[in-house]
Amino acid sequence: MAEEPNRRLSTHGCPECGQRFFLAHPRQIFCKPIHKKAWETRARIRGLQFMPFGIAQRATRNGTRGDKETGKQANIDADMLIARWREEDAAAGRMSAVAFLKLRYLLGYERP
C-alpha cells in the first residue's frame, strides 16, 4: 500500500473486504461507503430473518419455559441461521460478528 502523507493506516481490516485502509477519521470502520452499506443491508436482512426466532428462543429460555415445543424449535432454527451466516461470512472473507462488535467497542461506538 503506497504511503499517503498525513494519513494513518487502519489497525484493522475493513469488515466487508478485510483490507487495511487509510483512515479519513479516527473511528472509521469501513474502507468505502459501499462496503458500509453492504454490511448494513445484510445485517438488516439478517435481523429481520432472525428476530422472531431470537425472541421465541429467549422468551422460552431455549424451550425450557412456557411453550417448550415452539421454544425448542426456535432455538434449533436460530442456531441454524447463525451457523449459515458464519459460514457465508467466512467464505466471503468478511469479519465475524464477534470481531465486528469488539472493533466497535474498541473505537468507542455507543452500545444500544
RODO-2510 file (C-alpha; in nm, 4 decimals, decimal comma):
residues 112
     n   res          X          Y          Z
     1     m     0,0000     0,0000     0,0000
     2     a     0,1543     0,3344    -0,1029
     3     e     0,2276     0,5915     0,1636
     4     e    -0,0117     0,8826     0,1892
     5     p     0,1163     1,1885     0,3766
     6     n    -0,0733     1,2908     0,6916
     7     r    -0,2962     0,9817     0,6868
     8     r    -0,2852     0,6864     0,9216
     9     l    -0,3294     0,3299     0,8098
    10     s    -0,6076     0,1459     0,9923
    11     t    -0,5025    -0,1045     1,2563
    12     h    -0,7911    -0,3253     1,1445
    13     g    -0,9207    -0,4568     0,8174
    14     c    -1,2486    -0,3461     0,6638
    15     p    -1,5229    -0,5773     0,7982
    16     e    -1,6564    -0,6274     0,4455
    17     c    -1,3394    -0,6910     0,2426
    18     g    -1,0708    -0,7470     0,5074
    19     q    -0,8275    -0,4921     0,3597
    20     r    -0,6492    -0,2312     0,5689
    21     f    -0,7033     0,1253     0,4524
    22     f    -0,6084     0,4861     0,5169
    23     l    -0,8340     0,6466     0,7741
    24     a    -1,0398     0,9530     0,6849
    25     h    -1,1240     0,9864     1,0570
    26     p    -1,0000     0,8031     1,3691
    27     r    -1,3153     0,5963     1,4284
    28     q    -1,3624     0,4821     1,0691
    29     i    -1,4624     0,1165     1,0442
    30     f    -1,5136     0,0542     0,6704
    31     c    -1,2779     0,1349     0,3841
    32     k    -1,5534     0,2578     0,1493
    33     p    -1,9123     0,3770     0,1880
    34     i    -2,0309     0,0975    -0,0416
    35     h    -1,8817    -0,1619     0,1947
    36     k    -2,0560     0,0000     0,4915
    37     k    -2,3852    -0,0062     0,3003
    38     a    -2,3407    -0,3726     0,2006
    39     w    -2,2661    -0,4686     0,5621
    40     e    -2,5632    -0,2726     0,6986
    41     t    -2,8033    -0,4056     0,4342
    42     r    -2,7016    -0,7641     0,5056
    43     a    -2,7319    -0,7025     0,8829
    44     r    -3,0789    -0,5532     0,8383
    45     i    -3,1993    -0,8505     0,6316
    46     r    -3,0476    -1,0992     0,8741
    47     g    -3,2028    -0,9166     1,1678
    48     l    -3,5472    -0,9374     1,0104
    49     q    -3,4993    -1,3098     0,9495
    50     f    -3,3615    -1,3789     1,2984
    51     m    -3,5915    -1,1624     1,5109
    52     p    -3,8919    -1,3951     1,5595
    53     f    -3,6679    -1,6955     1,6310
    54     g    -3,4486    -1,4997     1,8702
    55     i    -3,7422    -1,3601     2,0655
    56     a    -3,9111    -1,7009     2,0931
    57     q    -3,5777    -1,8578     2,1836
    58     r    -3,5193    -1,6054     2,4621
    59     a    -3,8817    -1,5877     2,5835
    60     t    -3,8929    -1,9656     2,6314
    61     r    -3,5373    -1,9896     2,7647
    62     n    -3,4406    -2,2122     2,4698
    63     g    -3,7519    -2,4218     2,5119
    64     t    -3,7321    -2,4829     2,8855
    65     r    -4,0196    -2,2491     2,9884
    66     g    -4,3679    -2,1727     2,8592
    67     d    -4,4340    -2,3130     2,5106
    68     k    -4,1453    -2,5582     2,5237
    69     e    -4,2071    -2,7174     2,1844
    70     t    -4,2028    -2,3854     1,9977
    71     g    -3,9078    -2,2640     2,2017
    72     k    -3,7014    -2,5727     2,1256
    73     q    -3,7723    -2,5447     1,7528
    74     a    -3,6975    -2,1706     1,7588
    75     n    -3,3674    -2,2469     1,9305
    76     i    -3,2749    -2,5014     1,6616
    77     d    -3,3761    -2,2645     1,3796
    78     a    -3,1906    -1,9688     1,5315
    79     d    -2,8751    -2,1774     1,5694
    80     m    -2,9030    -2,2944     1,2061
    81     l    -2,9332    -1,9348     1,0832
    82     i    -2,6308    -1,8263     1,2847
    83     a    -2,4230    -2,1200     1,1586
    84     r    -2,5211    -2,0458     0,7973
    85     w    -2,4292    -1,6780     0,8318
    86     r    -2,0958    -1,7585     0,9972
    87     e    -2,0100    -1,9917     0,7083
    88     e    -2,1196    -1,7343     0,4476
    89     d    -1,9103    -1,4617     0,6104
    90     a    -1,6038    -1,6834     0,6421
    91     a    -1,6310    -1,7946     0,2783
    92     a    -1,6619    -1,4306     0,1649
    93     g    -1,3671    -1,3174     0,3812
    94     r    -1,5838    -1,0945     0,5985
    95     m    -1,5194    -1,0151     0,9628
    96     s    -1,7118    -1,2209     1,2175
    97     a    -1,9932    -1,0594     1,4138
    98     v    -1,7916    -1,1009     1,7345
    99     a    -1,4853    -0,9298     1,5855
   100     f    -1,7058    -0,6525     1,4434
   101     l    -1,8625    -0,5783     1,7830
   102     k    -1,5207    -0,5892     1,9501
   103     l    -1,3945    -0,3330     1,6972
   104     r    -1,6960    -0,1065     1,7558
   105     y    -1,6439    -0,1241     2,1316
   106     l    -1,2712    -0,0501     2,0983
   107     l    -1,3443     0,2518     1,8787
   108     g    -1,5896     0,3868     2,1354
   109     y    -1,9156     0,3475     1,9477
   110     e    -2,2266     0,3585     2,1652
   111     r    -2,3869     0,0439     2,2854
   112     p    -2,7631     0,0040     2,2395
***
